[in-house]
Amino acid sequence: MLPRESTPELRWHNDRRNAMLRTHPEIKRLYGKTSWTLVVNLTALSLQGVMVWIVAALPGAWVLPLAFFVGAIFQGLQAAPPHEYGHRLAVRSRAFNFVLLRLGSLLSLVRWASFFDNVHTGHHGAQGSHAKNEFGESVDCDIPLFSYLNLPAEGPPGPVNAVRRYLRSNARIVGLFVMLYTRYAVWDYRALRSLVRGETMRVVYRDSLIDGALKLAAFSLVFLFFGAKPIAYLLLCDMFAMGFLGHPYLAFWVTQHHTNELLSPKEFVATGGVAGRLYNLLILNQGHHCEHHDFPQIPWTRLPRVARLAPEFYPHVPASRTWYNVLASYYGQTDRAFHYSTHPESPGNGVPGTLGALA
């Protein structure tokens, strides 16, 4: 456990959770699992397999638009289910959960399984902390990720600086992928070294090695039967799912954490979100990210009901904050999408929605 003063974001969510359960104890009825995660995951994986076959038969000029408009969605629906599996919100069997984590994102080059199975819980347990563990890694594993997406506000809002921020954000997303694959290489090296020396292997290294071997086998088969075009297509799908070239998925990554100057310029807000039913359906309601950190025991199918049961706790996630407003604000350095509600029951006006109101 980390000192409370070193984890203000975690403390913010813990205090909110306690206040919400005191006011709305019926929220506990939403806890549990849902089998819809498995259905969506296997459907997306199958459809991405069909897209691989289609891309292989089409001219190379189709690779980028198909990856942007179609494949990124199927890739996003391969990335979101491992998050649910990692929180044990899909199936009861631990062995089946382990298998689903590995196979559910088989056509993604990102090792979502080992991340969500072994690392992501550290983010929930140490949100916002800059502390390091004994291996020199951030205990809040998401801090390196958001350091890539946070851009300094340089110059006045306008088209020139919007283009500059657009180019810089894309360069940082490419850098993020370089960082991820470098991390995989280091983990694999350490896993193999432990194996050769007969040492006890860290679980995250072992699982990453398993994930890497499965993905190597899958992508080798894709290359053997369909050639290089589908490999390029799948890589682009991964990058677009992280927001490359201004893909709408970028809005989800931007509004999660550590963007306080955008989410709330007036007072502290730890976690945001993105509105829109269709948008959230394409990311398994991960746009309801504040609700998820308030109650990680609730599966994605029931997350929207949290804010409906306790609306007074979520004025900082207005319904107007859609993905296109988020991107307009992100690139244009405006607060149009990240405005704070002026309703008299907004946080800071007595409603227990912020750390200050709960102190």
N, C-alpha and C positions, 0 to 999 in steps of 0.2 A: 504494500500500500504506500502511496506517495503522500507527502504532506499536502493538506488541503489547500494551502496557499500557493502551491506549485501547479495546481490543476483547476484554474477558475472555470474553464468550460465544463469540466466534469461536475464541479460543485454546482454550477448553474443548473445542469440537468437533474442532479440528485434533489436539489431543493424544489425544483418544479414538480418532479415526480411525486415527492411526498405531499406537496400542496394539492396536486391534482387528485391523488388517491383519497385524501381527506375530504375533498369537495365532491369528487365523482368516483366513489368506490366501485361503481358498475364497470369501470374501465377494465378491471381485472377479468371480467367475463370474456374479454377479447384475447386473452392469453391462449397459447396452444400452437397447433400445427395445421398445415393445409396441404393436401395432395395436389392442388392446382399447380404448385411449383414444378413438380415432376412432369405434369402434362405439358406445361408451357415449355419447359427445358427440352424435352425430347422432341417436341414439335419443331422448335427453332433449330435444333441440331440437324434434324432430318431435312428441313427446308434449306438450310445452309449447304447440306450435301447435294441437294438438287441444284442449287446455284453454282456449285463447283462444276458440275456436269455441264450446265448451260454456258458458263463463262468459257469453258474449254472449247466449246463449239463455235463461239462468236469471235469476231475480229478483236484485236487487242484494244481498239479504241473504246470498246464497251466496258472495259475493266473498271476504270475510274468512276463513271457515272453509276454503274450498277452497284459498286461498293459503297458509294455515298448514299444513294437513295434507297437501296434494298438491303444489301449485305450488312451494313452497319447495324441495322435493326436486329437482324438475326444474331449478330455478334454480341450486341448488347443483351439480348435474351439468353445468351450463353454465359455472360459475365454476371448477371444479376442472380440467377439461381444458386451459384456457389456461395454467394453472400448469405442466402437463406439457409443453405445446408450447413454453413459454418456456424450459424446461430442455432442449429438443431430445430428448425421450424418447419421441416418438410416431412421427414419420416422418423419412425421410432427406432428402427434398427441402426445401431452405430456402424455395423459392418456395411449395411446397404448405403448408409449416408456417406461412408468413406468412398465407396465405389462411385456413387453418383457425383461426388465432388470431382473425381478424376475424369470421368467419362462425359459429364455434362458440358464441359468446355473444351472438348477434344480438338475442335477445329479453330481454336483461338491460340495464337502463339504466346499470349500472356498466361502465366501460371497462376490463374485465379484460385485453383484448388489449394495449393500449399499456402497461399497468402491468407485466404479466408479461414482455413482450417487451423492455422498455427499462429498467425501474426495479427490478424484483424482484431482479435479479442483484446490485445494490448491497447489498441486505439480506444476502445470503449472504457477500458480500465484506467487510462492515463491521458484522456483527451486534453490536448493543449500543452502538455508538459514537454519541456525541451530536455528532460533528463535522458541519460544514456544508460543502457544496461551493461553487464559485465563484458559483453562482446563489442561494445562501442556502438551499438545500434540505438536509434531513437525508440524509447518505450512507447511513444505515440507514433506508430508507423506511418500515419498519414501526413505528418508534418513535411517530410521531403517531397511528397506528391504536391501539396498545395503551395510549397515554395516555388514550384515551377509555374503554377497558374496565376499567382499573385503578381501583378505588374505594377510598378510604381507609376503614379499619376504625374507624368512629365508634360508640362506645357498646358495651354488652355484647351478646353474641348473644341473639337472642330475636325474637319475631314482629314487634314494632314496628320494630326496625332492619332486619329482613328485608324488610318492606314498603317502608321508606325506600330501601334499596339497590336493590330491584326497580324502583321508580319512577325513581331516579337513573340506573340503567343504561339504561333505555329512553330517557330524555331524552338521554343521551350518544350512544346509537346514532342518534337523529334528528340530533343535532349532527354526528355523523360523516358522515352523508349530505349535510348542508349543506356541510361542509368539502370533500367529494369533488366535488360539483357546482360549488362555487366554484372549485376547482382546475381543473376542466375548462374553465370559462369563461375563466380566466386563460390557460390553455394555448392555447385556440382564438384568443383575442385576440392573443397573441404570435405564433402561427403565421400568422395573417392579416396582421399588421403586417410580419412578415418577408417574406411573399409580395408585399405591395404595394411594399415598399422594395427588393425584389430582393436581400435579404440571405440569408446562409446560415441555413437553418432547422434548429433542433435536431431530432434524430430523434424524440424523445419528443413534441414539439409536432406534428410532421408526422403521426406515427402516431395521436396522439390526435384530430387533426382528421379523419383518414380514418375512425377508429372512430366518431366523433360523427356524421359524415355518413351512414355506413351505418345507424347506429341511428336517426337522424332519419328516414331513408327507410323503414325497417322499421316504426317506430312510427306514422308517418304513414299507411302502408297499413293497419295494424291499426285505427287510428281511423277511416279512411275506410270500411272494410268492416264493422267490428264495433262502432264507437262507443267511448264513454269508459270503460265498465265494464272491458273487458280491460286498458286502460291502468292503471287503479287496481289491478287484480289483479296485473299484472306488477310494479308498484312495490312493492306489499305483499310479493310473493314475494322481491324483492331484500332488503327490510328483514328479513323473517323468516329468510332465509338468513344474515343477519348477527347473528341472535339476538334480534330485536325481540320484545317480549312474552314473553320467556323461552323462545323456541323452542329445541329441543334442540341446534341448530347452535351456539348460544352457547358450549356446552362446548368446542367445538374452538377457538374464538377465545380463550377465557379461558386455556386450558392451553398455548398455544404458547410465548410468551416473556414476559419482563419481569413475571412474576408469582411471583417467587422466594419471597415470603413465604407464598404458598399452596402452591407446588410442593414446597418444602423449607425449613421454618423452621429447620433445623439447620445446613445448609451450602449452598454455592453450587451451583445447578442452572440451566443456561441455558435448556434446552428440555424441555418435557414432552410429554404426549400423552393421548389418550383411548382406552380399550379398548372392545371390543365389535365382533364381526365384522359384524353387520348395520349398525350405526352407521357403521363405517368404509367399508363398501361404498357407502353413500350419500354419502360425501365422497371417494371414490377413495383410501381409505387415508391421507388426510391427518391422521387422528388419530395415525398413526405419525410424528409430526412430528420427534421427536428422531432417529429413524432416517433421516429425509429430510435433516436437516442434517448428520448424520454422513456420509451418502453420497448427495449430490444427483445422482449418476450412475445411481442405481437407479430404475427406473420403479415406479409405484404397485403394480402387480400382484405385485412381488417384495419390497416393503418389509417385510411381516410376517415374512419368512424371516430377516431380519437379526437380530432379537432371538432367534429360535429357534437361530441359529448361535452367537450370543454372548450368552446370557442374563445372564451375570455383569455386563454393562455396562448393563443396563436395569432394575435394581431400583427406580429412582425413578419408573418408569411401571408401577405394579402393575396386575394384571388386574382388580382391584376398582374401578379408577377409571373408572366408566361415566358416561355423560352426566348421569344423574339425580343421582348422588353429587356430581359436579362442581358442578351448579347448586345443590344443597342447601348445599354448602360456600360457594359464591360469595355467595349471598344470606344465608345464616345465619351467616357469618363463623366457620365452624368449620373444623377441619382433618381432618374425617372422610374426605374424598375425597383429601386431599393428604398423607396420613400417609407418613412415611418408613419403609421396610422395616426391621424389627428383626432380620432375618436376619444371622448373623455375617459373611456375605460382602457386606453392604451397603456402599455407598460410605462412605468414612471408616474402614473396617475393613480396609484393605489392598487392596481390589479397585480396579483402575484405572477407576473410573466417574466420578470427580470431578477437578477441577483440582488439588486438594490431593494426591490420591493419585498423580497423574501428575507432580507437580513434582520 
